[in-house]
Amino acid sequence: MSKSFFISDVHLGLQGKQEENSKLKHLELLAEQVREEGSSLYMVGDILDYWMEFRHVIPKYFERFFCLLGTLVRHGIHVHYYAGNHDFYLGDFFRKELGVQTWYGMQQVAIGGKQFIITHGDGLDRNDISYHLFVKLVRNRFNLSLLSNFQPDLAIAIMRMFSRLSRKHGRQNMDVESDFLHGYAEALTGEKDFDYFVCGHSHIPGQKVLSNSRSEYINLGTWINGTYPYGVFEKGVFSLREQS
């Protein structure tokens, strides 16, 4: 059975040239591994630090990344992109031009005979009213249509501002965020039957067996700290790994 690969929180476009080039280099290495060994790639949110989609313009910052995705799809790899709190709204470009399936919120899918719940991890706290209002603002189709008619440099600057606002809102103790996600997965075992709860968002990688002794909580970590973690599901077993 072919392998399924998972990544999250790469935040392309966030850091300086050296860090961005390093992330792209490791993405290229991972894409090569996926082509040789895998059948699918799941990108679990915040792969981009911001995204603005236009009718006739493609922002140049992510050209190498788009080429990687297009190459994977042409090689028969099923690529899935789950929107995070920085990707905001992925629009039609990924689906129509690159052949990448896009998702919002939490999804339950079957992979290799196992049940996966996949979510970036943002928006799970229903009491976080300010965040849910923020999401409605940045994913509102009218607002997005209005922005897409702006001069591209101005529109991208606005999306970068939204990205900073999202980061400022979420700037809290990452251990607290990680504990919340783990607790959410624990609570979900009483509602749903699943083998793996896969998320990102808190930037703290981890794999833990939940209290029902059969489900596992998995956080894929982040690429912004000079490390390059990813997940692999093969022959019914999920493992966290890191590129050197």
Secondary structure, DSSP 8 states (H G I E B T S, - for coil): --EEEEE----BTSS-HHHHHHHHHHHHHHHHHHHHHEEEEEE-S-SBS-----SS---GGGHHHHHHHHHHHHTT-EEEEE--TTT---TTIIIIII--EEE-S-EEEEETTEEEEE--STT--TT-HHHHHHHHHHT-HHHHHHHHTS-HHHHHHHHHHHHHHHHHHH-S-HHHHHHHHHHHHHHHTTT---SEEEE-SS---EEEE-TTSS-EEEE---STTS-EEEEEEETTEEEEEEE-
